[in-house]
């Protein structure tokens, strides 16, 4: 095999390996994913896009609490059953439109499993 063919095959193998690697994508459904999910890096954008319209400061549309900060979100998970509400099929949160995707719910669950890290 000549050098040109060896180089071509090596390059293709490297590209294939890199394209097939799962990398550090935090939404990967692999439960052994080593990326630590944090409020600042992952969860805050979800609450901003899906929750703050009602769970703002002050809460509106009948929302019982604000979810505008790390502490408030952490408290809602620990004491107000937030995980059960976002996973509910009969009484989901958010209640209409803009429902969270399975990937977003998985990300929030991983945040809880990782210890509710802020940063």
NORKA-V36226 format. One record per residue. N is the residue number from 1. RES is the residue in one letter. PHI is phi in radians with two decimals (* if undefined). Layout:
BEGIN
[[N:RES:PHI] [N:RES:PHI]]
END
This chain:
BEGIN
[[1:X:*] [2:X:-1.48] [3:X:-1.07] [4:X:-1.07] [5:X:-1.16] [6:X:-1.08] [7:X:-1.11] [8:X:-1.08] [9:X:-1.13] [10:X:-1.08] [11:X:-1.09] [12:X:-1.11] [13:X:-1.12] [14:X:-1.12] [15:X:-1.10] [16:X:-1.09] [17:X:-1.10] [18:X:-1.15] [19:X:-1.27] [20:X:-1.60] [21:X:-1.25] [22:X:-1.29] [23:X:1.12] [24:X:-1.86] [25:X:-1.17] [26:X:-1.19] [27:X:-1.55] [28:X:-1.00] [29:X:-1.33] [30:X:-1.13] [31:X:-1.18] [32:X:-1.62] [33:X:-0.99] [34:X:-1.52] [35:X:-1.24] [36:X:-1.48] [37:X:-1.52] [38:X:-2.13] [39:X:-1.04] [40:X:-1.07] [41:X:-1.52] [42:X:-2.25] [43:X:-1.53] [44:X:-0.98] [45:X:-1.15] [46:X:-1.18] [47:X:-1.13] [48:X:-1.09] [49:X:-1.41] [50:X:-2.13] [51:X:-2.04] [52:X:-1.12] [53:X:-0.95] [54:X:-1.84] [55:X:-1.67] [56:X:-1.51] [57:X:-2.14] [58:X:-1.45] [59:X:-1.09] [60:X:-2.39] [61:X:0.96] [62:X:1.45] [63:X:-1.13] [64:X:-1.43] [65:X:-2.70] [66:X:-1.54] [67:X:-2.19] [68:X:-1.59] [69:X:-2.51] [70:X:-1.00] [71:X:-1.06] [72:X:-1.19] [73:X:-1.17] [74:X:-1.05] [75:X:-1.08] [76:X:-1.12] [77:X:-1.22] [78:X:-1.33] [79:X:-2.18] [80:X:-2.09] [81:X:1.22] [82:X:-1.05] [83:X:-1.08] [84:X:-1.09] [85:X:-1.20] [86:X:-1.27] [87:X:-1.75] [88:X:-1.20] [89:X:-1.64] [90:X:-1.75] [91:X:-2.51] [92:X:-1.28] [93:X:-2.20] [94:X:-1.20] [95:X:-1.26] [96:X:-2.61] [97:X:0.96] [98:X:0.84] [99:X:-1.04] [100:X:-1.20] [101:X:-1.29] [102:X:-1.06] [103:X:-1.11] [104:X:-1.17] [105:X:-1.12] [106:X:-1.10] [107:X:-1.12] [108:X:-1.11] [109:X:-1.10] [110:X:-1.14] [111:X:-1.03] [112:X:-1.11] [113:X:-1.09] [114:X:-1.37] [115:X:1.85] [116:X:0.95] [117:X:-1.23] [118:X:-1.48] [119:X:-2.22]]
END
